[in-house]
Amino acid sequence: MPDTGTVLLIAAVFVAAGAVKGIVGLGLPTVVMGALGLAMPPAQAAALLVVPSLVTNLWQWLAGPAWRTVTRRLAAMLVFICLGTTLGIGLLTRSHSTWPSVLLGSVLVVYALTGLMLKPRPPRGLLERWVGPAVGGITGLLSGATGVFVMPAVPYLNALGMGKDELIQAMGLTFTVATVALALGLAWQGAFSLQLATTSTLAVAPALLGMVVGQRLRGRLDPVAFRKLFFVALLVVGLYMAVHGWPTAPTAGPLTTR
């Protein structure tokens, strides 16, 4: 099992990540990978993310009337997320490489700048049929390589002109499929051990606690101001990871056990 300090760190990160997801409807994998990626190899952080992400996103996908509609609309994109993850997973699981940290930091920076600056334009009709699979393939590739499945899926989903509830369910579905694909990829590469699976399962409780807290805070906070603060924090973390993980920097140590 991880030592006490690592357990406390993991619990605190998942409470914080769950709170962010409870407030804005997304951000759990991004916060977890951004925070734990500073303390351990990204592949281990991604393995710890699997069960809490799966539980919270299944809940988000199925808690509403539009789950069949969004499943049909996003089916092609979801297939390509799985294919892209298969191609990208090898980079994440290279334990002696610092490139996953550099790539993860770069993805966080791009995601933060997108959230702060850009307003995506919606693809319509036939264009959506081509853009969706392309977005899925790129999202899967980056998910496999970094453990974060927000780019470019989240800006794309925001551009589709869905209603609020339908959008929340669409993100839950997308993240559910991406999580399953990531878990299978990690297992295929031998990076999802029984110990990590057990620790990931135990992290469900703090993640759900954070979600409940976040949902209660949602009505008291200005969502626009919070999203800006969230993206600024991701920008800082991403820049640090990209610079710190450059090949001349030392690789993060493994998850300590007794």
Steps between C-alpha positions, in 0.01 A plus 500: 500500500614862451649673803290732716620818334415368154156384615423845643622668181285274282193558718545878501548512122186296434291711738618815319448343156152379596411849624607653168290244311203569729520872428571510125405148382850394395863521607551192717757326277668830418546598865610150600756469221622856550547460877610136534711531186727730701560228761510174303533371142196592287423132433450438874288813536289384203452155657379660826256710299321207334236388752397844638477637146293204385256522793450877488464514122258207482290687755522818294411320174202299626346764731263651246266433206738569210748215534365307199504811281857600584620140463368480143632844408852440635541133404759558225707733717501247783626221274792716390578594861558130566717461190704810581556387860640171373755689291601744774519281810860389437637849565323532836634168628866561417621515859848631413378786281416855608310569178158401647540779758602748232206401279256504793616847601465619140145361475406677824640827366307470172182402686534794739564751220205359306272541799623853569513639149314307233133467408470193273276513194254212461540255212168433329345217301741307283802681648416360845515145359862557396612721788365266770718199412805726454443656841454152647825371352703798623335488844574129529860546391555774761308302762718196443816709515410724797204354693298819439202475265383859465671620181357553251183317612373761748524801264337287228210395725451861608477596133218258417227729631352248745280600790661520845376161624577327169852646500564376855388151396708514181812582701418220746469251214817618326703483820355158587610350168838674523551365853419143395733528201776640724453222758519230233806664349676520836414136574628399157830672576520344849461839671172433684605269782274356772652743753427801281149370423432463873629849578297639209186335640564651843531843334134484394382612845702826514409574137127462575539705817660775295219483243235542769686799646545649154133461412402679822748779430380542141212724598721723717783557254514699180548219241671733250752627757565147625562367149752780439679419825495131409656561159764736641600234755523238222714737296747541786515125571532416131786745446681361804459138383608577144817678614581270794447185294734602219750218430775668703284487814485187723208261465248492786547212742265203521204466735657386828377179660556299813 
